[in-house]
Amino acid sequence: MNKKSIVAALGILAWGNLLAQNKYTNPVFDQNTPDPSVVQAPDGAFYAYGTGGTCRKSYDLVNWEDMGIALKRPTWNDSVRTDKEGKVHPMRFSLWALDVSRVGKKYLVHYASAYWGNETRTGLGVAEGTSPTEFTDCGKMFCSTEIGVQNSIDPCYVKDKGKKYLIWGSFRRLYMGRLTKDGKRIKNPSHLTQVAGTAFEGAMVYKRKGYYYLFASVGTCCEGAKSTYHTVVGRSKKLAGPYVDRQGGRMLDNHYETVIKGNDRWKGPGHNSEIITDKEGDTWLLYHAYDALDPEKGRVMLLDKLLWDEEGWPYVEGGTPSTTPQDAPVLSKKR
């Protein structure tokens, strides 16, 4: 082989490697990362957070590095209970569903303080930090009984027209309240807006071409390979709703459009993160699911492109998580 042939062969090999690097196969992070949310730092890096306060870092949404715990379990909601025999048992409330947003030069974190099966004292707290990998707890926002919203978990921070809002709730209706200027308190707890019915949790709002899209999850989240969780959506011309499906059925009445549901490999896909737009204008969805091959790993993190039909409704190709190599997002990689 002559010199020109060798150079050409090396060029073809390099191009093949480049193409290979631009593919990915689910999962993108094969460790337990339930209820993922994602935020992008000024240097271009993405940080994904899961229930328990876990933090993952990536520059391309495909290759993720474990960054440890970004927020330790808050203890402000801990208590005790007394059983029928008079024995006292500790109640350690868990850290669920962090929703992390960049607000000014800081990171604002809304989270749930939850105890499985308790829908009254469960509530929301807030934390903040100047680094995306370490947050300081600022304490309680409210408990379910204090705000009048049963099972107050799964917060979603939304900024719209210069004002800050929070949407939250789980299978006991979703509500929205306006936040104070610093984003740490509900401005008027007696004036809340119901935005969805009793079928939903894990709310996330995305605005596109004049519509607000309310993504949420329905079904059972946490039963391993038997989970029926899946991601759904409705849309509205107003942030406060009403959110409707294609036929005009209201999410207030538990109507919705399905975005993604499980398949033979991936069970219970849902609780999606913020939607990410890449350099080509394509939109991407990070979410969790159980691997039917090894459900004991917990809810691992998956990535799929979010497509939009001619009428502006979002969907995932095939309606289920991808199981074959996919084209990766086109993102600049800064170090």
ZANUTOR-370952 format. One record per residue (C-alpha): residue number from 1; y, x, z; residue in three letters. Coordinates in steps of 0.02 Angstrom, whole numbers, plus 50000, padded with zeros to 5 digits. Layout:
<recs>
NUM	Y	X	Z	ALA
...
</recs>
This chain:
<recs>
1	50000	50000	50000	MET
2	50170	50072	49951	ASN
3	50326	50079	50060	LYS
4	50404	49922	49986	LYS
5	50245	49822	50013	SER
6	50234	49880	50193	ILE
7	50415	49829	50225	VAL
8	50385	49660	50144	ALA
9	50227	49633	50246	ALA
10	50318	49677	50406	LEU
11	50457	49557	50360	GLY
12	50334	49416	50330	ILE
13	50249	49455	50496	LEU
14	50415	49455	50588	ALA
15	50463	49289	50509	TRP
16	50295	49217	50558	GLY
17	50322	49273	50737	ASN
18	50496	49196	50736	LEU
19	50424	49031	50678	LEU
20	50292	49041	50813	ALA
21	50425	49068	50944	GLN
22	50512	48909	50885	ASN
23	50361	48800	50925	LYS
24	50302	48732	51091	TYR
25	50159	48628	51158	THR
26	50167	48516	51311	ASN
27	50177	48543	51456	PRO
28	50330	48655	51460	VAL
29	50305	48687	51647	PHE
30	50128	48667	51711	ASP
31	50166	48646	51896	GLN
32	50209	48493	51998	ASN
33	50389	48442	51957	THR
34	50405	48255	51993	PRO
35	50562	48157	51948	ASP
36	50647	48297	51851	PRO
37	50835	48305	51827	SER
38	50922	48440	51727	VAL
39	51094	48520	51722	VAL
40	51166	48658	51613	GLN
41	51264	48802	51688	ALA
42	51416	48882	51603	PRO
43	51310	49029	51542	ASP
44	51198	48911	51444	GLY
45	51051	48913	51564	ALA
46	50966	48748	51607	PHE
47	50907	48708	51782	TYR
48	50778	48573	51815	ALA
49	50750	48502	51989	TYR
50	50604	48405	52058	GLY
51	50559	48302	52210	THR
52	50543	48421	52356	GLY
53	50696	48522	52303	GLY
54	50608	48633	52177	THR
55	50712	48724	52046	CYS
56	50660	48789	51873	ARG
57	50767	48890	51752	LYS
58	50764	48902	51562	SER
59	50873	48951	51416	TYR
60	50774	48856	51285	ASP
61	50699	48705	51377	LEU
62	50527	48773	51334	VAL
63	50502	48928	51441	ASN
64	50537	48893	51624	TRP
65	50548	49011	51773	GLU
66	50512	48952	51950	ASP
67	50670	48981	52054	MET
68	50599	48918	52219	GLY
69	50683	48786	52328	ILE
70	50865	48743	52292	ALA
71	50884	48617	52433	LEU
72	50784	48616	52594	LYS
73	50722	48451	52661	ARG
74	50866	48366	52755	PRO
75	50822	48306	52929	THR
76	50959	48178	52962	TRP
77	50841	48032	52933	ASN
78	50695	48095	53038	ASP
79	50636	47980	53177	SER
80	50482	47923	53271	VAL
81	50378	47765	53272	ARG
82	50272	47690	53408	THR
83	50103	47615	53363	ASP
84	50016	47466	53445	LYS
85	49936	47579	53574	GLU
86	50104	47649	53626	GLY
87	50078	47818	53545	LYS
88	50233	47899	53469	VAL
89	50220	47973	53294	HIS
90	50350	48079	53205	PRO
91	50426	48014	53044	MET
92	50480	48157	52932	ARG
93	50578	48088	52786	PHE
94	50543	48178	52621	SER
95	50666	48242	52491	LEU
96	50645	48145	52329	TRP
97	50725	48133	52158	ALA
98	50873	48253	52160	LEU
99	51007	48209	52033	ASP
100	51112	48365	52003	VAL
101	51279	48361	51912	SER
102	51412	48491	51877	ARG
103	51576	48424	51944	VAL
104	51722	48543	51921	GLY
105	51665	48715	51977	LYS
106	51532	48647	52095	LYS
107	51363	48565	52084	TYR
108	51349	48394	52163	LEU
109	51177	48333	52217	VAL
110	51131	48154	52256	HIS
111	50956	48135	52328	TYR
112	50839	48014	52415	ALA
113	50780	48035	52594	SER
114	50618	47937	52587	ALA
115	50463	47895	52688	TYR
116	50319	47822	52586	TRP
117	50305	47636	52621	GLY
118	50471	47625	52715	ASN
119	50601	47528	52617	GLU
120	50729	47498	52754	THR
121	50782	47665	52829	ARG
122	50751	47756	52666	THR
123	50920	47802	52592	GLY
124	51029	47923	52495	LEU
125	51111	48086	52543	GLY
126	51224	48211	52458	VAL
127	51231	48401	52445	ALA
128	51335	48527	52350	GLU
129	51342	48709	52301	GLY
130	51431	48838	52196	THR
131	51265	48904	52129	SER
132	51136	48800	52034	PRO
133	50996	48876	52138	THR
134	51060	48845	52315	GLU
135	51136	48688	52388	PHE
136	51202	48644	52560	THR
137	51168	48471	52629	ASP
138	51321	48364	52666	CYS
139	51222	48228	52754	GLY
140	51189	48044	52737	LYS
141	51277	47928	52616	MET
142	51187	47771	52676	PHE
143	51019	47697	52722	CYS
144	50946	47544	52636	SER
145	50990	47424	52776	THR
146	51167	47490	52788	GLU
147	51206	47459	52604	ILE
148	51104	47300	52581	GLY
149	50993	47374	52444	VAL
150	50810	47379	52492	GLN
151	50718	47540	52444	ASN
152	50875	47640	52406	SER
153	50805	47791	52312	ILE
154	50821	47874	52140	ASP
155	51009	47903	52124	PRO
156	51096	47930	51957	CYS
157	51274	47998	51950	TYR
158	51382	47933	51807	VAL
159	51560	47979	51760	LYS
160	51647	47855	51647	ASP
161	51830	47843	51597	LYS
162	51883	47960	51735	GLY
163	51790	47866	51872	LYS
164	51630	47913	51964	LYS
165	51485	47795	51993	TYR
166	51311	47796	52066	LEU
167	51163	47691	52006	ILE
168	51009	47682	52116	TRP
169	50862	47576	52176	GLY
170	50675	47557	52156	SER
171	50580	47397	52115	PHE
172	50701	47297	52221	ARG
173	50837	47286	52087	ARG
174	50951	47425	52026	LEU
175	51131	47428	52085	TYR
176	51290	47521	52040	MET
177	51434	47567	52153	GLY
178	51595	47663	52124	ARG
179	51606	47830	52212	LEU
180	51752	47908	52302	THR
181	51849	48044	52212	LYS
182	51740	48183	52284	ASP
183	51582	48089	52232	GLY
184	51508	48092	52407	LYS
185	51529	47913	52465	ARG
186	51523	47735	52396	ILE
187	51704	47681	52386	LYS
188	51675	47498	52430	ASN
189	51496	47462	52491	PRO
190	51528	47275	52490	SER
191	51566	47276	52303	HIS
192	51407	47328	52213	LEU
193	51352	47276	52038	THR
194	51171	47233	52001	GLN
195	51123	47311	51834	VAL
196	50934	47280	51823	ALA
197	50795	47177	51900	GLY
198	50641	47213	52004	THR
199	50535	47304	51872	ALA
200	50630	47468	51873	PHE
201	50665	47633	51958	GLU
202	50723	47808	51906	GLY
203	50883	47752	51819	ALA
204	50978	47864	51698	MET
205	51127	47815	51589	VAL
206	51168	47894	51422	TYR
207	51316	47847	51311	LYS
208	51299	47853	51121	ARG
209	51403	47776	50982	LYS
210	51486	47643	51087	GLY
211	51331	47593	51186	TYR
212	51277	47634	51362	TYR
213	51088	47657	51369	TYR
214	51004	47624	51536	LEU
215	50840	47720	51541	PHE
216	50720	47680	51683	ALA
217	50535	47685	51727	SER
218	50414	47542	51759	VAL
219	50235	47535	51821	GLY
220	50145	47640	51953	THR
221	50209	47818	51968	CYS
222	50090	47909	52081	CYS
223	49907	47867	52053	GLU
224	49855	48020	51953	GLY
225	49759	47979	51795	ALA
226	49769	47793	51840	LYS
227	49960	47791	51838	SER
228	50039	47659	51726	THR
229	50216	47731	51733	TYR
230	50315	47731	51571	HIS
231	50496	47750	51515	THR
232	50596	47601	51453	VAL
233	50774	47564	51401	VAL
234	50907	47430	51376	GLY
235	51085	47447	51313	ARG
236	51258	47374	51340	SER
237	51436	47392	51277	LYS
238	51490	47409	51459	LYS
239	51430	47526	51596	LEU
240	51409	47379	51715	ALA
241	51302	47286	51588	GLY
242	51223	47169	51551	PRO
243	51091	47284	51477	TYR
244	50980	47199	51349	VAL
245	50830	47230	51236	ASP
246	50823	47204	51047	ARG
247	50809	47016	51066	GLN
248	50949	47004	51193	GLY
249	50834	46987	51343	GLY
250	50920	47056	51498	ARG
251	50858	47198	51607	MET
252	50922	47089	51749	LEU
253	50776	46976	51703	ASP
254	50656	47125	51682	ASN
255	50664	47135	51493	HIS
256	50665	47306	51408	TYR
257	50613	47413	51260	GLU
258	50477	47544	51284	THR
259	50525	47724	51243	VAL
260	50367	47818	51291	ILE
261	50201	47774	51371	LYS
262	50042	47867	51414	GLY
263	49900	47922	51301	ASN
264	49726	47996	51325	ASP
265	49798	48165	51380	ARG
266	49959	48121	51471	TRP
267	49961	47985	51602	LYS
268	50110	47900	51683	GLY
269	50253	47980	51583	PRO
270	50421	47937	51657	GLY
271	50570	47969	51770	HIS
272	50660	48062	51632	ASN
273	50804	48184	51655	SER
274	50975	48184	51578	GLU
275	50966	48184	51387	ILE
276	51004	48354	51312	ILE
277	51083	48379	51140	THR
278	51040	48541	51049	ASP
279	51141	48640	50920	LYS
280	51071	48534	50778	GLU
281	51126	48372	50860	GLY
282	50948	48324	50907	ASP
283	50921	48242	51076	THR
284	50784	48292	51198	TRP
285	50698	48214	51346	LEU
286	50622	48306	51495	LEU
287	50506	48198	51600	TYR
288	50350	48207	51708	HIS
289	50170	48155	51678	ALA
290	49995	48184	51745	TYR
291	49875	48290	51643	ASP
292	49713	48190	51623	ALA
293	49620	48356	51613	LEU
294	49681	48407	51786	ASP
295	49779	48270	51876	PRO
296	49767	48364	52041	GLU
297	49906	48479	51980	LYS
298	50026	48335	52006	GLY
299	50163	48278	51889	ARG
300	50201	48420	51770	VAL
301	50354	48435	51658	MET
302	50350	48382	51475	LEU
303	50477	48390	51334	LEU
304	50494	48283	51179	ASP
305	50625	48246	51049	LYS
306	50712	48080	51069	LEU
307	50736	47994	50901	LEU
308	50851	47849	50857	TRP
309	50810	47711	50734	ASP
310	50929	47628	50611	GLU
311	50984	47501	50741	GLU
312	51022	47636	50868	GLY
313	50869	47615	50980	TRP
314	50789	47771	51055	PRO
315	50604	47812	51037	TYR
316	50483	47957	51042	VAL
317	50376	47993	50889	GLU
318	50214	47896	50905	GLY
319	50275	47816	51066	GLY
320	50179	47938	51177	THR
321	50196	48119	51237	PRO
322	50160	48249	51103	SER
323	49994	48341	51115	THR
324	50011	48460	50967	THR
325	50134	48604	50930	PRO
326	50312	48540	50904	GLN
327	50474	48613	50836	ASP
328	50574	48675	50986	ALA
329	50756	48633	51022	PRO
330	50885	48741	50933	VAL
331	50986	48821	51073	LEU
332	51088	48979	51089	SER
333	51012	49099	51212	LYS
334	51137	49194	51318	LYS
335	51098	49327	51448	ARG
</recs>
